[in-house]
């Protein structure tokens, strides 16, 4: 089994009995993969992006247990150490793990987005959240204007929500 499939399997075990969370990260992963490939990321950045898409919400369980909330700021706080622990059992370099954990710790921060992997992770998450959260058309337009910058992500978002 390749590494990303092994991470997906481990995350499915982590969210055992929670199909909503499993389906969410699978969708974010697939959108992130599509956007990254369309934007022609280099293989290392693509690997980091895809893995971050799979583990981006890993802090939700700890956030709900500690704070009775899955708010983004709690996810960003609780997620990186859990992600690091999970990723240490795979063939990621320390630099890759650091970047993935950094992305997990920032995926709900939309100011000063640094790097195409970060941008695409945020876009992929919004592609899924807009549907799952039932965003109004006004909110969708606002998100498109304030968040989306990649050609592929913007096209996907507009195709799904603004056509």
Backbone as CSV, one residue per row, in Angstrom:
resi,resn,N_x,N_y,N_z,CA_x,CA_y,CA_z,C_x,C_y,C_z
1,UNK,0.864,-1.186,0.000,0.000,0.000,0.000,0.904,1.242,0.000
2,UNK,0.550,2.257,-0.802,1.379,3.455,-0.805,1.146,4.270,0.470
3,UNK,2.009,5.240,0.704,1.980,5.982,1.960,0.666,6.714,2.177
4,UNK,0.177,7.430,1.171,-1.047,8.212,1.382,-2.222,7.290,1.690
5,UNK,-2.299,6.146,1.047,-3.380,5.208,1.357,-3.251,4.672,2.777
6,UNK,-2.018,4.485,3.237,-1.799,4.038,4.614,-2.221,5.110,5.611
7,UNK,-1.942,6.375,5.295,-2.366,7.487,6.166,-3.891,7.556,6.188
8,UNK,-4.511,7.403,5.035,-5.982,7.414,4.964,-6.552,6.294,5.829
9,UNK,-5.996,5.112,5.719,-6.466,3.979,6.515,-6.311,4.268,8.005
10,UNK,-5.176,4.833,8.391,-4.938,5.175,9.803,-5.941,6.230,10.277
11,UNK,-6.237,7.198,9.421,-7.220,8.229,9.779,-8.632,7.652,9.850
12,UNK,-8.930,6.700,9.010,-10.241,6.048,9.095,-10.355,5.309,10.426
13,UNK,-9.280,4.648,10.854,-9.276,3.993,12.159,-9.430,5.024,13.277
14,UNK,-8.760,6.160,13.131,-8.826,7.230,14.129,-10.260,7.734,14.294
15,UNK,-10.972,7.853,13.174,-12.354,8.338,13.189,-13.372,7.202,13.070
16,UNK,-12.989,6.017,13.510,-13.869,4.855,13.459,-15.244,5.207,14.043
17,UNK,-16.303,4.859,13.304,-17.664,5.122,13.772,-18.138,6.537,13.505
18,UNK,-17.346,7.348,12.807,-17.703,8.737,12.526,-17.630,8.978,11.010
19,UNK,-18.629,8.479,10.263,-18.570,8.601,8.805,-18.531,10.046,8.314
20,UNK,-19.130,10.966,9.048,-19.110,12.376,8.634,-17.669,12.894,8.550
21,UNK,-16.865,12.617,9.571,-15.469,13.093,9.585,-14.636,12.370,8.531
22,UNK,-14.868,11.074,8.381,-14.119,10.308,7.381,-14.438,10.816,5.978
23,UNK,-15.722,10.983,5.685,-16.087,11.463,4.352,-15.583,12.877,4.111
24,UNK,-15.553,13.694,5.160,-15.048,15.059,5.006,-13.585,15.044,4.563
25,UNK,-12.726,14.325,5.292,-11.308,14.394,4.919,-11.032,13.709,3.585
26,UNK,-11.827,12.695,3.234,-11.655,12.057,1.919,-11.978,13.062,0.807
27,UNK,-13.038,13.822,0.977,-13.402,14.830,-0.029,-12.354,15.939,-0.098
28,UNK,-11.897,16.420,1.050,-10.869,17.466,1.051,-9.598,16.941,0.385
29,UNK,-9.235,15.711,0.699,-8.061,15.090,0.072,-8.216,15.066,-1.450
30,UNK,-9.353,14.614,-1.939,-9.524,14.486,-3.386,-9.505,15.851,-4.078
31,UNK,-10.167,16.836,-3.498,-10.123,18.179,-4.093,-8.701,18.740,-4.044
32,UNK,-8.023,18.558,-2.923,-6.645,19.039,-2.822,-5.744,18.383,-3.855
33,UNK,-5.897,17.079,-4.021,-5.113,16.343,-5.014,-5.383,16.890,-6.409
34,UNK,-6.652,17.074,-6.747,-7.020,17.595,-8.075,-6.437,18.986,-8.315
35,UNK,-6.594,19.868,-7.346,-6.096,21.236,-7.502,-4.575,21.235,-7.605
36,UNK,-3.916,20.489,-6.707,-2.451,20.436,-6.726,-1.912,19.941,-8.054
37,UNK,-2.525,18.909,-8.594,-2.085,18.394,-9.888,-2.354,19.403,-11.002
38,UNK,-3.502,20.056,-10.970,-3.832,21.065,-11.996,-2.885,22.257,-11.917
39,UNK,-2.462,22.586,-10.698,-1.540,23.717,-10.508,-0.076,23.297,-10.682
40,UNK,0.130,22.022,-10.994,1.448,21.463,-11.290,2.447,21.650,-10.157
41,UNK,2.030,21.264,-8.961,2.953,21.289,-7.828,4.081,20.295,-8.059
42,UNK,5.228,20.586,-7.497,6.315,19.621,-7.555,5.930,18.415,-6.689
43,UNK,6.519,17.253,-6.938,6.104,16.035,-6.227,6.183,16.130,-4.694
44,UNK,7.192,16.770,-4.155,7.317,16.873,-2.693,6.195,17.726,-2.117
45,UNK,5.909,18.861,-2.736,4.832,19.734,-2.265,3.481,19.051,-2.414
46,UNK,3.302,18.299,-3.498,2.056,17.560,-3.714,1.867,16.526,-2.610
47,UNK,2.916,15.828,-2.246,2.864,14.812,-1.176,2.503,15.460,0.156
48,UNK,3.117,16.596,0.446,2.815,17.330,1.681,1.367,17.773,1.673
49,UNK,0.924,18.361,0.564,-0.452,18.831,0.431,-1.445,17.694,0.644
50,UNK,-1.270,16.601,-0.067,-2.222,15.495,0.026,-2.307,14.959,1.450
51,UNK,-1.161,14.828,2.097,-1.158,14.326,3.470,-1.828,15.318,4.409
52,UNK,-1.536,16.595,4.246,-2.169,17.617,5.081,-3.684,17.608,4.882
53,UNK,-4.142,17.391,3.659,-5.579,17.322,3.403,-6.218,16.164,4.172
54,UNK,-5.523,15.047,4.266,-6.060,13.887,4.976,-6.126,14.158,6.479
55,UNK,-5.080,14.756,7.035,-5.001,14.904,8.500,-5.420,16.286,9.007
56,UNK,-5.880,17.166,8.141,-6.096,18.559,8.532,-7.015,18.724,9.742
57,UNK,-8.017,17.882,9.906,-8.968,18.014,11.024,-8.690,17.045,12.174
58,UNK,-7.487,16.525,12.253,-7.158,15.521,13.258,-7.330,16.047,14.688
59,UNK,-7.323,17.356,14.862,-7.479,17.940,16.193,-8.912,18.047,16.685
60,UNK,-9.878,17.695,15.871,-11.290,17.857,16.262,-11.634,17.022,17.493
61,UNK,-11.238,15.751,17.501,-11.602,14.896,18.638,-11.065,15.464,19.950
62,UNK,-9.805,15.842,19.968,-9.212,16.406,21.188,-9.880,17.731,21.551
63,UNK,-10.219,18.528,20.558,-10.894,19.815,20.806,-12.256,19.604,21.444
64,UNK,-12.988,18.641,20.935,-14.312,18.360,21.493,-14.202,17.807,22.913
65,UNK,-13.193,16.972,23.154,-13.007,16.411,24.497,-12.559,17.481,25.498
66,UNK,-11.595,18.323,25.104,-11.026,19.324,26.024,-11.893,20.561,26.192
67,UNK,-12.489,21.029,25.087,-13.167,22.329,25.083,-14.658,22.231,24.766
68,UNK,-15.153,21.031,24.532,-16.536,20.820,24.082,-16.849,21.657,22.848
69,UNK,-15.861,21.748,21.960,-15.995,22.567,20.762,-15.057,22.041,19.681
70,UNK,-15.511,22.152,18.447,-14.639,21.815,17.319,-14.201,23.082,16.583
71,UNK,-14.244,24.219,17.263,-13.867,25.498,16.656,-12.458,25.423,16.050
72,UNK,-12.285,26.137,14.956,-11.029,26.113,14.224,-9.809,26.429,15.058
73,UNK,-9.919,27.403,15.963,-8.749,27.761,16.775,-8.327,26.610,17.677
74,UNK,-9.275,25.828,18.172,-8.932,24.667,18.991,-8.321,23.557,18.134
75,UNK,-8.855,23.373,16.946,-8.293,22.374,16.034,-6.835,22.704,15.707
76,UNK,-6.578,23.982,15.453,-5.219,24.403,15.120,-4.264,24.192,16.295
77,UNK,-4.767,24.331,17.487,-3.960,24.131,18.692,-3.706,22.649,18.963
78,UNK,-4.737,21.847,18.889,-4.659,20.437,19.286,-4.165,19.515,18.168
79,UNK,-4.353,19.897,16.928,-4.055,19.000,15.817,-2.600,18.671,15.557
80,UNK,-1.697,19.646,15.554,-0.313,19.340,15.170,0.376,18.230,15.964
81,UNK,0.291,18.206,17.300,0.984,17.110,17.987,0.381,15.729,17.683
82,UNK,-0.919,15.678,17.470,-1.556,14.400,17.140,-1.142,13.969,15.735
83,UNK,-1.117,14.932,14.814,-0.685,14.628,13.442,0.763,14.149,13.434
84,UNK,1.610,14.816,14.189,3.020,14.424,14.232,3.164,12.990,14.730
85,UNK,2.457,12.656,15.763,2.504,11.303,16.308,2.066,10.275,15.264
86,UNK,1.004,10.562,14.544,0.510,9.651,13.514,1.521,9.526,12.377
87,UNK,2.085,10.640,11.938,2.952,10.647,10.762,4.327,10.044,11.013
88,UNK,4.754,9.996,12.272,6.072,9.460,12.601,6.213,7.988,12.211
89,UNK,5.098,7.288,12.068,5.169,5.860,11.731,5.246,5.623,10.214
90,UNK,5.335,6.697,9.439,5.422,6.575,7.985,6.759,7.124,7.491
91,UNK,6.968,7.068,6.200,8.267,7.443,5.621,8.371,8.928,5.251
92,UNK,7.876,9.788,6.126,8.010,11.226,5.907,9.308,11.719,6.541
93,UNK,9.937,12.676,5.888,11.129,13.295,6.472,10.694,14.233,7.598
94,UNK,11.597,14.574,8.500,11.247,15.548,9.551,10.741,16.871,8.972
95,UNK,11.311,17.311,7.854,10.880,18.563,7.230,9.449,18.450,6.697
96,UNK,9.127,17.299,6.111,7.763,17.098,5.624,6.775,17.076,6.792
97,UNK,7.110,16.376,7.854,6.233,16.319,9.025,6.045,17.711,9.610
98,UNK,7.121,18.478,9.691,7.011,19.840,10.216,6.054,20.679,9.379
99,UNK,6.174,20.597,8.071,5.307,21.390,7.192,3.853,20.922,7.286
100,UNK,3.633,19.619,7.278,2.268,19.095,7.389,1.647,19.561,8.701
101,UNK,2.390,19.452,9.784,1.870,19.876,11.096,1.630,21.379,11.123
102,UNK,2.491,22.144,10.481,2.290,23.588,10.399,0.988,23.883,9.653
103,UNK,0.742,23.167,8.564,-0.496,23.358,7.809,-1.713,23.002,8.650
104,UNK,-1.641,21.895,9.380,-2.735,21.509,10.281,-2.978,22.619,11.301
105,UNK,-1.916,23.223,11.782,-2.010,24.276,12.791,-2.408,25.634,12.258
106,UNK,-2.632,25.726,10.949,-3.006,27.018,10.353,-4.183,26.931,9.378
107,UNK,-4.790,25.758,9.224,-5.759,25.595,8.130,-7.068,26.362,8.336
108,UNK,-7.269,26.964,9.509,-8.423,27.846,9.721,-7.997,29.309,9.845
109,UNK,-6.768,29.602,9.490,-6.251,30.965,9.493,-6.148,31.403,8.042
110,UNK,-6.878,32.439,7.697,-7.001,32.804,6.286,-6.268,34.091,5.925
111,UNK,-5.495,34.618,6.852,-4.672,35.804,6.573,-3.243,35.348,6.348
112,UNK,-2.570,36.024,5.436,-1.160,35.747,5.170,-0.907,34.287,4.808
113,UNK,-1.669,33.771,3.873,-1.489,32.388,3.430,-0.132,32.274,2.733
114,UNK,0.710,31.407,3.277,2.089,31.245,2.798,2.256,29.904,2.110
115,UNK,2.448,29.929,0.824,2.723,28.711,0.082,1.505,28.170,-0.631
116,UNK,1.765,27.554,-1.778,0.679,27.011,-2.583,0.029,25.813,-1.898
117,UNK,0.798,25.046,-1.119,0.198,23.926,-0.396,-0.837,24.421,0.612
118,UNK,-0.524,25.501,1.309,-1.445,26.114,2.280,-2.683,26.638,1.558
119,UNK,-2.464,27.372,0.463,-3.582,27.933,-0.297,-4.522,26.834,-0.774
120,UNK,-3.968,25.780,-1.309,-4.795,24.704,-1.857,-5.526,23.958,-0.751
121,UNK,-4.874,23.725,0.380,-5.556,23.080,1.510,-6.774,23.889,1.926
122,UNK,-6.622,25.185,2.051,-7.733,26.055,2.441,-8.840,26.003,1.388
123,UNK,-8.476,26.067,0.117,-9.477,26.006,-0.948,-10.212,24.665,-0.945
124,UNK,-9.480,23.576,-0.810,-10.104,22.249,-0.799,-11.076,22.121,0.366
125,UNK,-10.691,22.632,1.529,-11.563,22.581,2.702,-12.832,23.407,2.459
126,UNK,-12.699,24.574,1.838,-13.880,25.393,1.537,-14.764,24.758,0.465
127,UNK,-14.174,24.067,-0.492,-14.980,23.377,-1.492,-15.936,22.391,-0.831
128,UNK,-15.480,21.752,0.228,-16.298,20.781,0.949,-17.191,21.477,1.978
129,UNK,-16.641,22.405,2.736,-17.406,23.060,3.803,-18.568,23.889,3.279
130,UNK,-18.415,24.484,2.120,-19.514,25.285,1.570,-20.767,24.430,1.424
131,UNK,-20.590,23.189,0.998,-21.720,22.268,0.853,-22.176,21.747,2.208
132,UNK,-21.221,21.239,2.984,-21.572,20.627,4.264,-22.203,21.626,5.231
133,UNK,-21.782,22.884,5.153,-22.313,23.912,6.055,-23.509,24.653,5.474
134,UNK,-23.871,24.345,4.238,-25.023,25.000,3.619,-24.855,26.504,3.506
135,UNK,-23.696,26.949,3.038,-23.428,28.385,2.920,-24.431,29.070,2.005
136,UNK,-24.825,30.264,2.383,-25.709,31.076,1.542,-24.943,31.525,0.295
137,UNK,-25.685,31.942,-0.719,-25.026,32.440,-1.935,-24.124,33.630,-1.615
138,UNK,-24.579,34.505,-0.742,-23.765,35.666,-0.351,-22.450,35.220,0.291
139,UNK,-22.514,34.236,1.169,-21.301,33.719,1.814,-20.391,33.066,0.785
140,UNK,-20.964,32.338,-0.158,-20.187,31.685,-1.204,-19.437,32.721,-2.045
141,UNK,-20.126,33.767,-2.436,-19.478,34.822,-3.228,-18.355,35.468,-2.421
142,UNK,-18.603,35.715,-1.159,-17.596,36.308,-0.287,-16.359,35.404,-0.170
143,UNK,-16.591,34.114,0.018,-15.483,33.153,0.123,-14.696,33.120,-1.186
144,UNK,-15.407,33.052,-2.292,-14.710,33.041,-3.585,-13.828,34.276,-3.736
145,UNK,-14.350,35.429,-3.392,-13.597,36.676,-3.572,-12.440,36.829,-2.589
146,UNK,-12.598,36.332,-1.370,-11.575,36.541,-0.336,-10.574,35.396,-0.202
147,UNK,-10.966,34.191,-0.577,-10.140,33.014,-0.308,-9.485,32.436,-1.556
148,UNK,-10.235,32.263,-2.610,-9.750,31.507,-3.762,-8.805,32.318,-4.637
149,UNK,-7.644,31.726,-4.936,-6.667,32.367,-5.826,-6.185,31.439,-6.935
150,UNK,-6.256,30.117,-6.735,-5.779,29.228,-7.796,-6.830,29.138,-8.897
151,UNK,-6.355,28.975,-10.119,-7.280,28.861,-11.257,-8.145,27.603,-11.106
152,UNK,-7.528,26.491,-10.753,-8.264,25.232,-10.658,-9.285,25.264,-9.521
153,UNK,-8.876,25.751,-8.360,-9.794,25.816,-7.224,-10.948,26.759,-7.481
154,UNK,-10.652,27.906,-8.065,-11.698,28.883,-8.378,-12.699,28.299,-9.369
155,UNK,-12.187,27.628,-10.392,-13.079,27.015,-11.391,-13.989,25.975,-10.742
156,UNK,-13.426,25.131,-9.886,-14.233,24.104,-9.211,-15.297,24.747,-8.327
157,UNK,-14.903,25.767,-7.563,-15.822,26.430,-6.652,-16.964,27.090,-7.426
158,UNK,-16.615,27.816,-8.483,-17.643,28.478,-9.282,-18.544,27.465,-9.982
159,UNK,-17.984,26.380,-10.458,-18.768,25.340,-11.118,-19.798,24.752,-10.176
160,UNK,-19.392,24.510,-8.946,-20.311,23.884,-7.987,-21.310,24.861,-7.388
161,UNK,-20.889,26.070,-7.093,-21.722,26.951,-6.269,-22.216,28.212,-6.955
162,UNK,-21.657,28.580,-8.090,-22.046,29.862,-8.687,-22.517,29.717,-10.137
163,UNK,-22.818,28.522,-10.558,-23.296,28.317,-11.941,-24.809,28.412,-11.999
